[in-house]
Amino acid sequence: MSEEFITLTIEKQKNIALIAHDNKKAELIDWCNEHKEILKKHFLCGTGTTARMITDQTGLPVKGYNSGPLGGDQQIGAKIVEGKVDFVIFFSDPLTAQPHDPDVKALLRIAQVYDIPIANNRSSADFMILSSLMDECYERKVINFKKNIQDRSKTL
């Protein structure tokens, strides 16, 4: 691998962000109950209302950030950049306009930039959570941003 990329490790214990639009919260809570035994082995966080509802209805400890429309999606994105979120389950509602759609798009973009697994519906979440990779470390390759910045600064 060249110096253009660096290797980051997703540890055996995953840092999982749980997010759901209003019309999908009940479905995510149901999904969390279904996969409770797996989820309790990992560190969970989420946007405000979703995190509170999951904790209240499943007993799983979920660290809550702000509600999505109040900056929670951006907080989760920042945690991805910091290396503190490495797995996202986001049950999004494709049929309802969201006032914070730019924040959602920014979160999804930063997850792609950092090569973070993202599930946006129950089927993809099932495939991810039931993967054999959930029980082991996983190395992912991301752009070496420090080198990228150094190279760019020489041309500007």
C-alpha positions as CSV (number, residue, x, y, z in Angstrom):
1,M,0.0,0.0,0.0
2,S,1.4,3.4,-0.9
3,E,1.7,6.4,1.4
4,E,-1.5,7.8,-0.3
5,F,-3.5,5.6,2.1
6,I,-3.4,4.6,5.7
7,T,-4.8,1.6,7.5
8,L,-7.3,2.1,10.3
9,T,-8.6,-0.8,12.4
10,I,-12.2,-1.4,13.5
11,E,-11.7,-3.3,16.7
12,K,-13.5,-6.4,17.8
13,Q,-15.7,-4.3,20.0
14,K,-17.4,-1.9,17.5
15,N,-18.5,1.6,18.2
16,I,-21.9,1.6,16.6
17,A,-24.1,4.7,15.9
18,L,-27.8,4.0,15.9
19,I,-30.0,6.6,14.1
20,A,-33.6,6.6,12.8
21,H,-35.9,9.1,11.3
22,D,-39.2,9.5,13.2
23,N,-41.2,7.1,11.0
24,K,-38.5,4.4,11.4
25,K,-37.8,4.7,15.2
26,A,-40.1,1.8,16.1
27,E,-38.6,-0.4,13.4
28,L,-35.0,0.3,14.7
29,I,-36.1,-0.4,18.3
30,D,-37.6,-3.7,17.2
31,W,-34.4,-4.5,15.3
32,C,-32.3,-3.6,18.4
33,N,-34.4,-6.0,20.5
34,E,-34.0,-8.7,17.9
35,H,-30.2,-8.3,18.0
36,K,-29.8,-7.3,21.6
37,E,-27.4,-10.1,22.5
38,I,-25.0,-9.0,19.8
39,L,-25.4,-5.3,20.4
40,K,-24.7,-5.5,24.1
41,K,-21.1,-6.6,23.3
42,H,-20.5,-3.2,21.6
43,F,-20.4,0.5,22.5
44,L,-23.6,2.1,21.3
45,C,-24.3,5.8,20.6
46,G,-27.0,7.6,18.7
47,T,-28.9,10.8,18.1
48,G,-31.0,12.2,20.9
49,T,-34.5,10.9,20.7
50,T,-33.5,7.6,19.1
51,A,-30.8,6.9,21.7
52,R,-33.2,7.6,24.6
53,M,-36.0,5.5,23.1
54,I,-33.7,2.5,22.5
55,T,-32.3,2.6,26.0
56,D,-35.8,3.0,27.5
57,Q,-37.4,0.2,25.5
58,T,-34.5,-2.3,25.2
59,G,-32.3,-1.7,28.2
60,L,-29.3,-1.3,26.0
61,P,-27.0,1.5,27.1
62,V,-26.9,4.1,24.2
63,K,-24.9,7.3,24.6
64,G,-27.1,10.1,23.3
65,Y,-26.0,13.1,21.3
66,N,-28.3,15.9,20.1
67,S,-31.4,15.2,18.1
68,G,-30.6,14.9,14.3
69,P,-32.3,18.3,13.4
70,L,-30.4,19.9,16.3
71,G,-26.9,18.8,15.1
72,G,-26.8,15.1,16.2
73,D,-26.1,13.9,12.7
74,Q,-23.1,16.2,12.6
75,Q,-21.9,15.1,16.0
76,I,-21.9,11.5,14.8
77,G,-20.0,12.6,11.7
78,A,-17.4,14.3,13.9
79,K,-17.0,11.1,15.9
80,I,-16.4,9.2,12.7
81,V,-13.6,11.7,11.8
82,E,-12.2,11.3,15.4
83,G,-12.2,7.5,15.0
84,K,-14.8,7.0,17.7
85,V,-17.6,5.7,15.5
86,D,-16.8,2.9,13.1
87,F,-20.2,1.4,12.2
88,V,-23.5,3.1,11.4
89,I,-27.1,1.8,11.5
90,F,-29.3,4.5,10.1
91,F,-32.9,3.6,9.4
92,S,-33.8,6.5,7.1
93,D,-37.2,7.3,5.8
94,P,-37.0,7.7,2.0
95,L,-40.6,8.8,1.7
96,T,-40.6,11.8,4.1
97,A,-38.8,15.1,3.5
98,Q,-36.4,15.8,6.4
99,P,-35.6,19.4,7.5
100,H,-32.0,18.4,8.2
101,D,-31.4,16.6,4.9
102,P,-28.1,18.4,4.3
103,D,-26.9,17.1,7.7
104,V,-27.9,13.6,6.8
105,K,-26.1,13.8,3.4
106,A,-23.0,15.2,5.2
107,L,-23.1,12.3,7.7
108,L,-23.4,9.7,4.9
109,R,-20.6,11.4,2.9
110,I,-18.2,11.4,5.8
111,A,-18.9,7.8,6.5
112,Q,-18.1,7.0,2.9
113,V,-14.9,9.0,3.0
114,Y,-13.7,7.1,6.1
115,D,-14.9,3.7,4.7
116,I,-17.4,3.2,7.5
117,P,-20.0,0.4,7.1
118,I,-23.5,1.9,6.8
119,A,-26.8,0.1,6.9
120,N,-29.8,2.3,5.9
121,N,-32.5,-0.4,6.3
122,R,-33.4,-3.6,8.2
123,S,-32.0,-6.0,5.5
124,S,-28.6,-4.3,5.3
125,A,-28.4,-4.0,9.1
126,D,-29.2,-7.7,9.4
127,F,-26.4,-8.6,6.9
128,M,-23.9,-6.4,8.7
129,I,-24.7,-7.4,12.3
130,L,-24.8,-11.1,11.4
131,S,-21.5,-11.0,9.5
132,S,-18.6,-13.0,10.8
133,L,-16.6,-9.7,10.7
134,M,-18.6,-8.6,13.8
135,D,-16.5,-10.9,15.9
136,E,-13.0,-9.8,14.8
137,C,-10.9,-6.8,14.0
138,Y,-11.1,-5.4,10.5
139,E,-8.6,-3.2,8.7
140,R,-9.9,-0.6,6.3
141,K,-7.9,1.7,4.0
142,V,-8.6,5.5,3.9
143,I,-7.0,8.4,2.2
144,N,-3.9,9.7,4.0
145,F,-5.4,13.1,4.7
146,K,-2.2,14.6,6.2
147,K,-0.3,13.7,3.0
148,N,-3.1,14.9,0.9
149,I,-3.1,18.3,2.7
150,Q,0.6,18.6,2.4
151,D,0.5,17.9,-1.3
152,R,-2.3,20.3,-1.9
153,S,-0.6,23.1,0.1
154,K,2.4,22.9,-2.2
155,T,0.2,23.6,-5.3
156,L,-1.9,26.5,-4.0
